[in-house]
Amino acid sequence: MWGGRFSGGPADALARLSVSVQFDWRLAPYDIAGSRAHARVLAAAGLLDPDELGQMLAALDDLEAACASGEFRPTIDDEDVHTALERGLLERLGTLGGKLRAGRSRNDQVATDLRLYLRDHARGLAVALVELADALTEQAALNVNTAAPGMTHLQHAQPVTFGHWLLAHVQPLLRDLERLRDWDSRAAISPLGSGALAGSSLPLDPAAVAKELGFTAPAPNSMDAVADRDFVAEFLFVTALIGVHLSRLGEEVVLWTSTEFGWVELDDAFATGSSIMPQKKNADIAELARGKSGRLIGGLVTVLTMLKGLPLTYDRDMQEDKEPAFDAIETLGLLLPALAGMISTMTVRVDRLAAATPVGFSLATEVADWLVRRGVPFREAHEITGQLVALCSVRGCELEDLTDDDLKTVSGHLDPSVRNVLTVESALASRTTPGSTGPGPVADQLATVQHKLDSWRQWAVEKVVPR
């Protein structure tokens, strides 16, 4: 596509380094969609007559079908997806195929193709995120009243409901969905028509191209249009943060399924064993969620590092923007369905959770709050409750085991009625404020989450790229 200036072909070492068709071939459907739109604006500008336009569109349709079936494939001589597709068009149209190159460059083509590809696949990620959120929500609905020992610093802190805990993992997924849609609004700008960097002297219509390709507007600056890879970096930030959220969920599943916790039992179909220890049942999906987060974070760092020193406009460094983006989509495409299956089929051990909930003085804050309701300043209430815990630690007993005399000895503010708050049931029932862990607020949260997921389901299946 660029040989006219040169007296010979590239050295083998340069050709091997430059070739990208082995990974950018997946952009072919998007490049063909851009070519259709570009052919129409060429015709509108009088650069293709109606018959030529008809032949061009028919050839592009045929080429697209051949690509989809595998009949047409790139060869080792094709530098990139654009080179391969131009070859396919020339094979079908002869010299007429060469007219399509007028008024555009691989610089604005690839920027357009990658935006189309990522916008399309962002919807696929949204579908998978909704499926995982659905799995967590369904388990939460079964455990609205299931008591669990909430933790800070991985130490028992206060009783919570396990449904509340599971929904706490849904909330970041909802934010991830919001980020994808927010990202999409900024990515919906068409670079096509910017040419190599300066636009075109031909009377083309970038706005018409943008509309046909599902963009909201053409790029306002042709130099920025071909130099911008913010949309890739931002997409990779979103996928990296998704990876972090999945890693945190994975870590908790690893803990919950351990012998020490035993709160959850994984279905055999979503666990693995050991080649030497017959008794093992490993949460490999959860562990891979932790491990693959590093891969997703690494993709973001790769692109940011590549971009940080580039002068405007296009530089060949930008060839490195695609593989991290493709890898992020493929990684999450494997990981999200596996996690959804693992969560939806796991069995929650309600008995083990109930037994663990009051352990570790998790009801101590209930005593402090009881004192506050009786007019004791919280600072003093905290000290009194701490003395109760210290006494229990010395004796090796729980708060509810203390006698009436023990209570009086610690503080005159304490009397036997404090025992009314020393149950897990009363602790959970007292949490009635919005967003708290009581069964009522959790049921309300569950309904809100389900409504939000229904709206995201609709967005996730919207078609961005015309077919």
C-alpha positions as CSV (number, residue, x, y, z in Angstrom):
1,M,0.0,0.0,0.0
2,W,3.0,2.3,0.3
3,G,5.6,0.9,-2.2
4,G,5.6,3.7,-4.8
5,R,8.2,5.8,-3.2
6,F,10.6,2.8,-2.7
7,S,12.9,1.1,-5.2
8,G,12.6,-2.3,-3.5
9,G,10.6,-4.2,-0.9
10,P,11.2,-4.2,2.8
11,A,13.9,-6.4,4.4
12,D,12.6,-9.6,5.9
13,A,13.4,-8.4,9.4
14,L,11.3,-5.3,8.9
15,A,8.5,-7.2,7.3
16,R,8.3,-9.6,10.2
17,L,8.4,-6.8,12.8
18,S,5.8,-4.7,11.0
19,V,3.2,-7.4,10.3
20,S,0.1,-7.2,12.4
21,V,-2.5,-9.1,10.4
22,Q,-2.1,-12.1,12.7
23,F,-4.0,-10.2,15.4
24,D,-5.8,-7.3,13.7
25,W,-7.6,-9.6,11.2
26,R,-10.5,-9.6,13.7
27,L,-11.1,-6.0,12.7
28,A,-12.1,-7.1,9.2
29,P,-15.9,-6.8,9.6
30,Y,-15.5,-3.3,11.0
31,D,-13.1,-2.2,8.3
32,I,-15.6,-3.4,5.7
33,A,-18.4,-1.5,7.4
34,G,-16.2,1.6,7.2
35,S,-15.5,0.9,3.6
36,R,-19.2,0.8,2.7
37,A,-19.8,4.1,4.4
38,H,-16.7,5.6,2.7
39,A,-17.9,4.3,-0.7
40,R,-21.2,6.1,-0.3
41,V,-19.6,9.4,0.6
42,L,-17.2,9.1,-2.4
43,A,-20.3,8.6,-4.6
44,A,-22.1,11.6,-3.0
45,A,-19.0,13.6,-3.8
46,G,-19.1,12.5,-7.5
47,L,-16.0,10.4,-7.2
48,L,-17.9,7.2,-7.9
49,D,-20.8,6.9,-10.4
50,P,-23.9,5.0,-9.4
51,D,-22.8,1.9,-11.3
52,E,-19.4,2.0,-9.7
53,L,-20.9,2.4,-6.3
54,G,-23.2,-0.6,-6.9
55,Q,-20.3,-2.8,-7.9
56,M,-18.3,-1.6,-5.0
57,L,-21.0,-2.4,-2.4
58,A,-21.7,-5.8,-4.0
59,A,-18.0,-6.6,-3.9
60,L,-17.7,-5.5,-0.2
61,D,-20.7,-7.7,0.6
62,D,-19.1,-10.7,-1.2
63,L,-15.8,-10.0,0.5
64,E,-17.5,-9.9,3.9
65,A,-19.2,-13.2,3.3
66,A,-15.9,-14.8,2.2
67,C,-14.2,-13.5,5.3
68,A,-16.9,-14.9,7.5
69,S,-16.9,-18.3,5.9
70,G,-13.1,-18.5,5.9
71,E,-13.0,-18.6,2.1
72,F,-10.9,-15.4,2.1
73,R,-8.0,-15.2,4.5
74,P,-5.0,-13.0,4.9
75,T,-1.7,-14.3,3.6
76,I,1.9,-14.0,4.9
77,D,2.4,-11.2,2.4
78,D,-0.4,-9.1,3.8
79,E,0.9,-6.5,6.3
80,D,-2.3,-5.8,8.1
81,V,-6.1,-6.2,7.9
82,H,-6.4,-3.1,5.6
83,T,-3.8,-4.6,3.1
84,A,-5.5,-7.9,3.0
85,L,-9.0,-6.5,2.4
86,E,-7.7,-4.2,-0.3
87,R,-6.2,-7.2,-2.0
88,G,-9.6,-9.0,-1.7
89,L,-11.4,-6.0,-3.2
90,L,-8.9,-5.7,-6.1
91,E,-9.4,-9.4,-6.8
92,R,-13.1,-8.8,-7.2
93,L,-13.1,-5.3,-8.9
94,G,-9.7,-4.9,-10.5
95,T,-8.7,-1.2,-10.8
96,L,-12.1,0.0,-9.6
97,G,-11.2,-1.4,-6.2
98,G,-8.3,1.1,-6.0
99,K,-10.7,4.0,-6.0
100,L,-11.8,3.3,-2.5
101,R,-8.5,4.4,-1.1
102,A,-9.2,8.1,-2.1
103,G,-9.7,10.4,0.9
104,R,-8.8,8.0,3.6
105,S,-5.6,6.6,5.2
106,R,-4.8,3.5,7.3
107,N,-4.4,6.0,10.1
108,D,-8.1,7.0,10.2
109,Q,-9.2,3.5,9.2
110,V,-7.6,1.7,12.1
111,A,-8.7,4.3,14.6
112,T,-12.3,3.9,13.3
113,D,-12.1,0.1,13.2
114,L,-10.8,-0.2,16.7
115,R,-13.5,2.1,18.1
116,L,-16.2,0.1,16.3
117,Y,-14.7,-3.2,17.6
118,L,-14.4,-2.0,21.2
119,R,-17.9,-0.4,21.3
120,D,-19.3,-3.6,19.9
121,H,-17.5,-5.9,22.4
122,A,-18.2,-3.6,25.3
123,R,-21.8,-4.8,25.0
124,G,-20.6,-8.4,25.1
125,L,-18.8,-7.6,28.3
126,A,-21.9,-6.0,29.7
127,V,-23.9,-9.1,29.0
128,A,-21.4,-11.2,30.9
129,L,-21.2,-8.8,33.8
130,V,-25.0,-8.8,34.1
131,E,-25.0,-12.6,34.1
132,L,-22.5,-12.6,37.0
133,A,-24.5,-10.0,38.9
134,D,-27.6,-12.1,38.3
135,A,-25.9,-15.1,39.9
136,L,-24.8,-13.1,42.9
137,T,-28.3,-11.6,43.2
138,E,-30.0,-15.0,43.0
139,Q,-27.8,-16.3,45.8
140,A,-28.4,-13.1,47.8
141,A,-32.2,-13.6,47.5
142,L,-31.8,-17.0,49.1
143,N,-29.8,-15.6,52.0
144,V,-31.6,-12.4,52.9
145,N,-32.0,-13.7,56.5
146,T,-28.8,-15.8,56.7
147,A,-26.5,-14.5,59.4
148,A,-22.8,-14.2,58.8
149,P,-19.8,-12.8,60.7
150,G,-19.0,-9.5,58.9
151,M,-15.3,-8.7,59.0
152,T,-12.8,-5.8,59.0
153,H,-9.1,-6.6,58.8
154,L,-10.2,-10.2,58.2
155,Q,-11.3,-10.3,61.9
156,H,-14.9,-10.8,63.1
157,A,-16.5,-7.4,63.4
158,Q,-20.3,-7.3,63.4
159,P,-23.1,-9.6,62.3
160,V,-24.3,-9.1,58.8
161,T,-26.6,-11.1,56.5
162,F,-24.9,-13.1,53.8
163,G,-27.3,-11.7,51.3
164,H,-26.0,-8.2,52.1
165,W,-22.4,-9.5,51.7
166,L,-23.2,-11.0,48.3
167,L,-24.9,-7.8,47.1
168,A,-21.8,-5.9,48.2
169,H,-20.1,-7.7,45.3
170,V,-22.9,-6.7,42.9
171,Q,-22.5,-3.0,43.5
172,P,-19.0,-2.7,41.9
173,L,-20.3,-4.7,38.9
174,L,-23.1,-2.1,38.5
175,R,-20.5,0.6,38.6
176,D,-18.5,-1.3,36.0
177,L,-21.5,-1.3,33.8
178,E,-21.9,2.4,34.3
179,R,-18.3,3.0,33.3
180,L,-18.7,1.0,30.2
181,R,-21.7,3.1,29.1
182,D,-19.9,6.3,30.1
183,W,-16.9,5.2,28.1
184,D,-19.0,4.4,25.1
185,S,-20.4,7.9,25.0
186,R,-16.9,9.3,24.6
187,A,-15.8,6.5,22.2
188,A,-18.7,7.3,19.9
189,I,-16.7,9.8,17.8
190,S,-15.8,8.9,14.2
191,P,-12.2,9.5,13.0
192,L,-13.0,8.4,9.4
193,G,-12.4,11.4,7.1
194,S,-9.4,12.6,9.0
195,G,-7.1,11.0,6.5
196,A,-3.5,10.6,7.6
197,L,-3.7,13.7,9.8
198,A,-4.9,16.7,7.8
199,G,-8.4,15.7,6.6
200,S,-9.0,15.6,2.9
201,S,-9.2,18.1,0.0
202,L,-11.9,15.9,-1.5
203,P,-15.5,17.0,-0.8
204,L,-16.3,14.2,1.6
205,D,-19.0,14.2,4.4
206,P,-17.5,12.9,7.7
207,A,-20.9,13.5,9.4
208,A,-22.6,11.1,7.0
209,V,-20.0,8.4,7.6
210,A,-20.3,8.9,11.4
211,K,-24.0,8.5,11.3
212,E,-23.9,5.4,9.1
213,L,-21.4,3.7,11.5
214,G,-23.4,4.4,14.6
215,F,-21.2,7.3,15.9
216,T,-22.7,10.4,17.4
217,A,-20.4,12.8,15.5
218,P,-17.3,13.1,13.4
219,A,-14.0,14.0,15.2
220,P,-13.6,17.8,15.7
221,N,-9.9,17.7,15.0
222,S,-8.3,15.5,12.3
223,M,-4.9,15.4,14.1
224,D,-6.3,14.4,17.4
225,A,-8.6,11.9,15.6
226,V,-5.7,9.8,14.4
227,A,-3.4,10.4,17.4
228,D,-6.1,9.7,20.1
229,R,-5.9,6.4,21.9
230,D,-7.6,7.6,25.1
231,F,-10.5,5.4,24.2
232,V,-8.2,2.4,24.3
233,A,-6.6,3.4,27.6
234,E,-9.9,4.2,29.2
235,F,-11.4,0.9,28.0
236,L,-8.4,-0.9,29.5
237,F,-8.9,1.0,32.8
238,V,-12.5,-0.2,32.9
239,T,-11.4,-3.8,32.2
240,A,-8.6,-3.6,34.7
241,L,-11.0,-2.4,37.4
242,I,-13.4,-5.2,36.5
243,G,-10.5,-7.5,37.0
244,V,-9.8,-6.1,40.4
245,H,-13.4,-6.5,41.4
246,L,-13.4,-10.1,40.2
247,S,-10.2,-10.7,42.1
248,R,-11.7,-9.5,45.3
249,L,-14.7,-11.8,44.8
250,G,-12.4,-14.6,44.0
251,E,-10.3,-14.1,47.1
252,E,-13.4,-14.3,49.3
253,V,-14.6,-17.5,47.6
254,V,-11.2,-19.0,48.3
255,L,-11.6,-18.1,51.9
256,W,-15.3,-19.2,52.2
257,T,-14.5,-22.6,50.7
258,S,-11.5,-23.3,52.9
259,T,-11.6,-25.9,55.6
260,E,-11.1,-23.1,58.2
261,F,-14.2,-21.3,57.0
262,G,-16.4,-23.9,55.3
263,W,-19.1,-21.5,54.6
264,V,-19.6,-22.4,50.9
265,E,-19.4,-25.7,49.0
266,L,-18.6,-25.5,45.3
267,D,-20.4,-27.6,42.7
268,D,-18.2,-30.4,41.4
269,A,-18.5,-28.9,37.8
270,F,-16.9,-25.7,38.9
271,A,-14.1,-27.0,41.1
272,T,-10.9,-29.1,40.5
273,G,-9.0,-31.7,42.3
274,S,-5.4,-32.7,43.0
275,S,-3.3,-35.1,41.0
276,I,-1.8,-36.5,44.2
277,M,-4.2,-35.7,47.1
278,P,-7.6,-37.4,46.5
279,Q,-9.5,-35.4,49.0
280,K,-8.8,-32.0,47.5
281,K,-11.5,-29.7,46.0
282,N,-10.0,-26.5,44.8
283,A,-11.6,-23.2,43.9
284,D,-9.5,-22.8,40.7
285,I,-11.9,-20.4,39.0
286,A,-11.7,-18.0,42.0
287,E,-7.9,-18.3,42.0
288,L,-7.7,-17.6,38.3
289,A,-9.9,-14.5,38.8
290,R,-7.2,-13.3,41.2
291,G,-4.4,-14.2,38.8
292,K,-5.8,-12.8,35.6
293,S,-6.4,-9.4,37.3
294,G,-2.6,-8.9,36.9
295,R,-2.9,-9.6,33.2
296,L,-5.7,-7.0,32.8
297,I,-3.8,-4.4,34.8
298,G,-0.7,-5.1,32.8
299,G,-2.6,-4.3,29.5
300,L,-3.5,-0.9,30.8
301,V,0.1,-0.2,31.9
302,T,1.3,-1.3,28.5
303,V,-0.9,1.2,26.6
304,L,-0.3,4.1,28.9
305,T,3.5,3.6,28.7
306,M,3.3,3.3,24.9
307,L,1.4,6.6,24.7
308,K,3.2,8.7,27.2
309,G,6.0,10.0,24.9
310,L,4.4,10.0,21.4
311,P,4.4,13.2,19.4
312,L,1.3,14.0,17.3
313,T,0.0,12.5,15.1
314,Y,0.3,8.8,14.2
315,D,3.4,6.8,15.2
316,R,3.9,3.1,14.6
317,D,4.1,2.5,18.3
318,M,0.3,2.6,18.2
319,Q,0.4,-0.8,16.7
320,E,0.8,-2.0,20.3
321,D,-2.7,-0.7,21.3
322,K,-4.6,-3.6,19.9
323,E,-3.3,-6.8,21.5
324,P,-3.8,-5.6,25.1
325,A,-7.4,-4.6,24.2
326,F,-8.1,-7.9,22.4
327,D,-6.5,-9.8,25.3
328,A,-8.7,-8.0,27.9
329,I,-11.9,-8.9,26.0
330,E,-10.8,-12.5,25.6
331,T,-9.7,-12.8,29.2
332,L,-13.0,-11.5,30.6
333,G,-14.9,-13.4,28.0
334,L,-13.5,-16.6,29.6
335,L,-13.5,-15.5,33.2
336,L,-16.9,-13.9,33.6
337,P,-19.0,-17.0,32.5
338,A,-16.9,-19.3,34.7
339,L,-17.4,-17.1,37.7
340,A,-21.1,-16.8,37.1
341,G,-21.4,-20.6,36.9
342,M,-19.4,-21.1,40.0
343,I,-21.5,-18.6,42.0
344,S,-24.9,-19.7,40.7
345,T,-24.2,-23.4,41.6
346,M,-22.5,-23.0,45.0
347,T,-24.2,-24.2,48.2
348,V,-24.2,-21.8,51.1
349,R,-23.6,-23.6,54.4
350,V,-26.1,-21.7,56.5
351,D,-25.4,-23.8,59.6
352,R,-21.6,-23.0,59.5
353,L,-22.3,-19.3,59.0
354,A,-24.8,-19.2,61.9
355,A,-22.3,-20.9,64.2
356,A,-19.5,-18.5,63.2
357,T,-21.5,-15.3,63.5
358,P,-21.3,-14.5,67.2
359,V,-17.8,-15.8,67.7
360,G,-15.1,-13.2,68.4
361,F,-17.3,-10.8,70.4
362,S,-19.0,-9.7,67.2
363,L,-22.0,-8.4,69.4
364,A,-19.8,-6.0,71.4
365,T,-20.9,-3.0,69.3
366,E,-24.5,-3.8,70.2
367,V,-23.7,-3.3,73.9
368,A,-22.0,0.1,73.1
369,D,-25.1,1.2,71.1
370,W,-27.4,0.0,73.9
371,L,-25.5,2.2,76.4
372,V,-25.7,5.2,74.0
373,R,-29.5,4.8,73.8
374,R,-29.4,5.1,77.6
375,G,-27.6,8.4,77.4
376,V,-24.0,7.2,77.9
377,P,-21.5,9.1,75.7
378,F,-20.2,6.8,73.0
379,R,-16.6,7.3,74.2
380,E,-17.5,6.0,77.7
381,A,-19.7,3.3,76.2
382,H,-16.8,2.1,74.1
383,E,-14.6,1.9,77.2
384,I,-17.2,0.0,79.2
385,T,-17.8,-2.5,76.4
386,G,-14.0,-2.9,75.9
387,Q,-13.7,-3.8,79.6
388,L,-16.5,-6.5,79.2
389,V,-14.5,-8.0,76.3
390,A,-11.3,-7.9,78.3
391,L,-13.0,-9.8,81.2
392,C,-14.4,-12.4,78.8
393,S,-11.0,-12.8,77.2
394,V,-9.5,-13.6,80.6
395,R,-12.2,-16.0,81.5
396,G,-12.4,-17.6,78.0
397,C,-16.2,-17.0,77.7
398,E,-18.5,-14.9,75.5
399,L,-20.4,-11.7,76.4
400,E,-23.7,-13.6,77.0
401,D,-22.0,-15.8,79.6
402,L,-21.3,-13.0,82.0
403,T,-23.4,-12.9,85.2
404,D,-25.5,-9.9,86.5
405,D,-22.8,-9.3,89.1
406,D,-20.1,-9.2,86.4
407,L,-22.1,-6.6,84.6
408,K,-22.4,-4.4,87.7
409,T,-18.8,-4.8,88.5
410,V,-17.7,-3.4,85.1
411,S,-20.2,-0.5,85.2
412,G,-23.2,0.8,87.0
413,H,-24.7,1.6,83.6
414,L,-25.1,-2.1,82.8
415,D,-28.0,-4.2,83.9
416,P,-29.5,-7.6,82.9
417,S,-31.7,-6.0,80.2
418,V,-28.5,-5.6,78.1
419,R,-28.9,-9.3,77.3
420,N,-31.8,-8.4,74.9
421,V,-29.2,-7.1,72.4
422,L,-26.8,-9.9,72.8
423,T,-28.3,-12.1,70.1
424,V,-27.5,-12.2,66.4
425,E,-31.2,-11.9,65.5
426,S,-31.6,-8.7,67.5
427,A,-28.4,-7.2,66.0
428,L,-29.6,-7.8,62.5
429,A,-33.2,-6.7,63.1
430,S,-32.0,-3.4,64.6
431,R,-30.3,-2.5,61.2
432,T,-33.2,-0.8,59.5
433,T,-31.6,2.2,57.8
434,P,-31.4,2.2,54.0
435,G,-28.3,0.3,52.8
436,S,-27.7,-1.5,56.1
437,T,-27.5,-5.2,56.7
438,G,-30.9,-5.9,58.2
439,P,-33.3,-8.2,56.3
440,G,-35.6,-5.3,55.5
441,P,-33.0,-3.0,53.9
442,V,-31.4,-6.0,52.2
443,A,-34.8,-7.0,50.6
444,D,-35.1,-3.3,49.4
445,Q,-31.6,-3.4,48.0
446,L,-32.3,-6.6,46.3
447,A,-35.3,-5.2,44.5
448,T,-33.4,-2.1,43.4
449,V,-30.5,-4.2,42.1
450,Q,-32.8,-6.4,40.1
451,H,-34.5,-3.4,38.5
452,K,-31.1,-1.9,37.6
453,L,-29.9,-5.2,36.1
454,D,-33.0,-5.3,33.9
455,S,-32.2,-1.9,32.5
456,W,-28.6,-3.0,31.9
457,R,-29.8,-6.1,30.1
458,Q,-31.5,-3.9,27.6
459,W,-28.5,-1.7,27.0
460,A,-26.1,-4.7,26.7
461,V,-28.0,-6.1,23.7
462,E,-28.2,-2.9,21.7
463,K,-26.5,-3.0,18.4
464,V,-23.8,-0.4,17.8
465,V,-22.2,-1.3,14.5
466,P,-24.5,-1.7,11.5
467,R,-24.5,-5.0,9.7
